[in-house]
Amino acid sequence: MTRPILVFLLVITCFYSCKDTTHKNEITLKTQTVEAPFGKISIISPDFSACKTYSITDFGAIENNKEKTSEALQKAITTAASENGGTILIPKGKWLTGKLHLKSNINLHLEEGAVLEFSTDPNDYLPSVHTTWEGMECYNYSPLIYAKDCKNVAITGNGTLTAQMDTWKMWFSRPPAHMNSLKRLYTLASKNIPVEERQMVNDTAHLRPQFIQFNRCENILLEGVSIKNSPFWVIHPYMSKNVTIRNVNVVAHGHNNDGVDPEMSQNVLIEDCIFDQGDDAIAIKSGRNQDAWRLNMPTKNVIVRNCTVKNGHQLVAIGSELSGGVENVFVDNCNVVEGAKLNHLLFIKTNERRGGFVKNMYVQNVSSGHIDAGILGIETDVLYQWRDLVPTYEKRLTPISDIYLSNITATDVKFISRILAQEELPVKHIHLKNVTANTINESPYIHENVLHFKNE
């Protein structure tokens, strides 16, 4: 073979080989299997390592320029989605933006040193979107980061997401105008008025948006980022499946600032996270009353492991919005630091309006310092301000059973367990094993209407 022909063939071979690798733009799916007391749970998450990267600076983003950065973010997302997906890169620097709507096959990636800061202007979160408020569906301000009906979505990297709070913190109070809007939404939901007619954006409702909401999504990954401040709930997987939240650091001390609220969601893994909250660290929910009965999707297969709580009302709360039912929750190897503000490690709360069910709760290998109340709390008459605000349209009690706690320690508590249930529907099958506190300031066990309680 002559030298020119050989060179030609080598060039052609190299061209096609390089083309195959450099034009690769694939999202792969990874499956992680977790052993839980109720069986093996497989959770699917997206992998964007073989995908193209789209830097927001290539689309016109400018540091501290809200309009340019907001526009660039959505242009980058739209472009990547049209090209089979990819990674949207937020480079090092401070980037101010309004709402951010993700699409399928998109990974929002924050480089180390990147800060994506969200505006405090409520107008930046309009038009209203199909979302929720405390378990009731409605049209409200868009969550700061919002994904609806998406598959394969991620937020990754070592950067920071933060919310400006100037306006939202003024909305923490609940004046009469706000409470009247809540009464209106409660009534609309109780009477099964179509969600499209539940428009809750006006001058006085002030229903604060979630920071991050994945609404009816599948294959979600939230990994590595830090999140600071939030108008409302911080991370809210809603009616979603296959959710992985890993190595996330959340600091939010405002009103209703739960860290993670999986609601009517299934196959959820929360691991290696740090929570410093003004409300519950993790609040597992499944909708409120008629809306949840209509949607009929229980929260199921939730794994929480290797997490640290610096502050929070509870390590894990179940409810009070649990009308769709909650089952198969496994909490393992978590730590509440000494000096944390905490009410319970596990608190299950419901009332006569909720219905639903709670079963198969497992909490093990947890250590804590001081707890203001106790290790386990179960209460079936928790209504807060709703008791006198609105009527009970339909009474449905919540069966609660099969709660297992083992290898748990705390320094000082008021009680080990306090269970206050209805006479007509006792709580059943509570099993504590090696659950101790150094000091018990009231009584170890405060129980009303409990059947089959075992302590060893």
N, C-alpha and C positions, 0 to 999 in steps of 0.2 A: 504494500500500500504506500502510495506516495505521501510525502510529508504534508503538502497542502490539504489533501483529502483527510488525513488523520487529524490535523488541527481543526478542520471544519467539523468533523464528527464530535470531537471533544467539546467544542464550543456549543454545538446543538445540545449535547447531553447535559452540559452544565446549565444551559439556559432553562431546560425543562425541569431539572432537579431543583434549581433555585426558585423557579416559579411555584413549584408545589409547596415549598416551605414558606416563602415570604407571603404568599397569598392565602395561607391558611387562616381561617377566621371561624373557629368552632367553639361552641360552648359545650362542655361535657358535664355530665351529671355524676356526682359521687354519692354513694350510699354508705351511711354510717349506722352500724347496728349496735344498739345499747341493750344490755341485759338488765331487765327490771323484774321486780317480784311478780309482776303480772304477765311476764313473757318478754320475748325479744321484740324490740321496736326498731324498725328501719326508717331512717330519716334521710331524705334526698336533698342535696344542696348543689348549686351550680358552681362550676369551675371556669373562670374566665382567662386562665393563664395562656391559652392559645388564641386569644382574641386581639383584635386591633385596638389601639389606644387612641382616644380623641381628647386632646388637651383643650380645655375651655379657652385658653389664650389664642388658639387658632381660630376661634369663632368670635373673637372680639372682646373677651372678658378683660376688665380693668379693675385692679385692686381698689377697694372702697368705692366703687361705682355701681350702685344697685341696679340701675337700668341696664347698663352694658353687660353686667355679669348675669343678671336674670335672663336676658335675651340669649346670651351665649350658651348658658346651660341648657336651655330648651332646644336651641338649634343643634347643639352637639348630641343631645339625646335623640332628637328626631332623625338626624343623619345616621347615627349608629344603628338605630332601630331599623332603618331602611336598608342597611347593609348587613343584615342578619345579627346585629347586636355588637356589643363591644364594651370597653371600659372608658368611662368618662373621667379624665384625670383632673383633679383639683391640685394645682401645683402649690408649693410652699408660698405662703403669703396670706393676707387677710382679704377675704372676698365677701362682699355684702350682697345679699340677694333677697328676693321675695319668695313666693311659693315655688316648690320644685315638684313636678309631676314626672314620675318614672314611667318607663314602658317595659314591655317584656324584653328579656335578653340584655338587660342593661346593668352594669356594675358601676356605681358611683364610688370612685376611689380617691381618698384624700391622702396625698403625700405627707410624710412627716413634716411638721411645721406649717401645714395648711390649716387655716381656720375658715370655715364656711359659716358666716354669721347671718341670721335671718332677721329681717326687718320687724319692727314692732308696730308697723302701720297696718291695721286690720284690712284696709282697702287692697293691700297687696295679696290678700288671700281670698279674693273674689274673682270670678263669680262663685257662688256656693256650689258645693259638691255633695254627693250622696255619702253621708258619713253617719256618725252616731254621737249621742251624748248620754253617758252613764247607762248604756244598755238599750237605749231607744234610738231607732233609726230616724234620720231627718236629713234635711239639706241645711248645711251650716258652712261657716268659713272652712276653707280647705286646710287640712293639716299642713304643717310647714313642709314636710316631705310626704308625698301621697302617691300610692300605687294602687290601682283598682283593676281587677280582672287581669293581672299580669302573671306570667310564668318566668321563672329563672331571673330573679332580681336580687341585687346585692348592694350593700354599702360596706366598703372595706377600707383598710389603710390605717395609718397611725396618726391621722390628723384629728381635728376637733370640729364638731358641730355645736353651735351655740345659738341661743335665742336672745335677742334684745328684749328686755322685760318692761320697758317704761310704761307701755299701755297695759300689757297683760296683768301686771301686778296691781293695777288700779281696778281690774275686773275680778280680783280674788274675792272681794266682798260680795255679799248676796243681798242687795237692796230689794225692796218690794217689786220694782219693775222686772228684775231678773227672776225673782221667784214666781211672778205671774206668768212669765214665759215658760218656766219649767212646768207649771201647772197646765198650761195650754198644751205643751208637748206630751205630757203624761196622759192627758185626756184624749188627744188625737191617737196616740198609740193604743190606749186602752179600748178605743172604739174601732180599731183597725182601719183608720183613715189612711188612704194610700200615702206612701212615703213622699211622693212628689208634691203632695199638698202640705207637707210639714216644713214649710219654709221658715227657718228660725233666725235669719239675719235681719235685724232691724236696728233701730237706734239704741234700744235698751235691753235686749235679751242678753247680750254679752256672754254667749256660750263659747268659752275659749276652745280653740282647736288643739288637737293632739300634736305633738312634735312629729312623730313618724307613725303613719298608719299604712299597713299592708291590708287592703280591703279585698277579700275574695281572691287571694293570690296563692300561687303554688311555687315551691322550691325557692325559699328565701334564705339568704345568708346575710347576717349582720356581724361583722368581725373586725376587731382591732380598734375601732374608733372610740374617742371620748365624746361624751355628750354633756353639755352644761346648760342648765336652766331649761324651762319648758313652760308654755302657757298652761298645760293640762297634763294628761297622761303622757309619759315620755315615748315608750315604744308600744305600739298597739297592733299586734297581729289579729285581724278580725275576719272570721270565717275563712281562714287560710289553712293550708296544709303543707307540711314539711318546712318547718321554721327552725333555723339554727342561729342562735345568738351566742357568740363566743368571744371571750376576751374583750368585753366592752366595759368601759368605765363611765358610770352615770353619776352626775352630781346635780341634783335639782331639789331645792328646798322650798318651792312655792306650794300653793294650795292645790290639792289633788295630784301632786307630783309623784305618783307611782312610778317605779322604774320600768317594769314590763307588765303589760296586761294582756295575756293571751285570752281571747274571747271567741267562743264558738270555733276554736281552732284545734287542729289535731296533728299529732306527731311533732312536738315542739321540744327542742333541746336548748337549755340555757346553761352554759358552763363557763367556768373560769372568769366570771364577771365580778365587778366591784360596784356596790350600790350605796349611795349616800343620799337618802331621800327625805323629802318632807312628808311623805305618806308611805304606803306599803312598798317594800322592796320589789316583791313580785305579788301581783294580785290576779288570781286565776278566775275568770268570769265566763258566763255563757248567756248573756242577754237578760233583758228584764221583761217579765210578765208576758203580756199578749204577743209582743214582737218575737220573743224567743220561742213561744209555743208555735207561732206561725212558721218561723224559719226552721225549727226542729233540727238543730245541729249541736250535739253536745261537744263540750271540750273534752279531749281524750288523749291520753298518752303524752303527758308532760313530764319531762326529766329536768331536774334542777340539780346541778352538782358542782362542787369545787368553787362555790361562790362565797364572797365576803360581803358582809353588811356593816357599814360604818354608822348608818342611821336609817331608820324606817319604822313605821308603826308596827309592821309585822315582817318577819322573814318571808313567810308565805301566807297570804290571805286567800280564802275561797269565798267568793261572793262580794257583796251581797247580791249582785246581778248574776244569778246562777240558774235561771229558769229553764235553760236548755239542758241542764245537767252537767256534772263534772265527774269524770271517772279516770282512774289510772294516773295518779300523780306520784312521782318518786323523787324525793329530796334526799340527797346523799352528800356527806362530807362537806358541809358548809360551816362557816364560822361567823359569829357576831362579835365584833371587837369589844373589849372592855371600854365602858364609857359611852357606848352607843345608846341612843334614845330608842327604846323598843317596848312594845306592849305585849306581844306574844311571839313565839316561834311559829306556831301554826294556829290560825284563827279562822274558823268556819262560821259564817254569819248569813242568816236568811231571815225571812218573816212570812207571815200568813199569805202574802200576795205572790210569792215567787214560784212555788211549785218546783219543778225540776227534781234533781236528786244529787247526792254526793256519796260516792263509794270508792273504795280501794285507794286510800291515801296512805302512803308509806313515807315516813321521815326517819332517817337513821344517821348516826355518826355526825352529830351537830354539837358544837360547843358555843357557849355564850357567857358573857359577863352578867351584869345586873339586868333584870327584866322588870319593867314597871308593874305588869300584871302577872302573867305566868307562862308556862311552857305551852300548854294546849288550852285553847278556848273554843267552845262551841256555844253559840247563842242563836235561838230561833225566833227572837222578837226584836230584831235590830231594824228600826225604821228611821232613825235620825229625824230630820226635819219633815220627812214625808208623813209622819204619823198623823199630824193635824192639817197638813197642807192639802192633801187629796184623799178621796175615799178609797176603800177597797172595793173594786168593781167585781172581782171574782176571787174567792178564797181558795188557795191551793197550798197545802203544806209541803214541806220538803223532807223526804226520807233521807236520813243520814246514817251510814253504817260502814263498818269495816275500815277502821282507822287504826293504823299500826305505827307506834313510835318505839324506837330502840336506840340504845347507846347515845343518850343525850344528857348533857350536863350544863348547869348554869351556876353562877355564884350565889345570887340571892333573888328570891321571887316571893310573890304573895301566895301562890299556889302552884302545884304541879299541873293539875287539870281542873277547869271549871266548865261544867256542861249544864246548860240551862235549856231544857227542851220542853215541848208541849206534852201534856198528859195524854192527849189523843194520838200522838205519834212520837214515842220515845226514840232517842238515839240508841243504836244497837251496835254491839260488837266493837268495843274499844279495847285495844291490847297495848299495854305499856310494858316494856322490858328494859331494865337498867336505865330508867329515866330519873335523874336525881338533881338536887340542888343543894348547895352547901348550907344555905339558910332559907327556911320557909317562914315568912312573917305572919301568915294568917292560918290557913288550913291546907293540907296537901291536896285534898280532893273535895270539891264543892259540886255536888251533883244533884240535879232534879230530873227525874224521868229518864233514867238510863238503864238499859238492859244489857246484860252480858259484858260487864266491865271486868277486865283482868289486869292485874298488876303483878309483876314479878321482878 
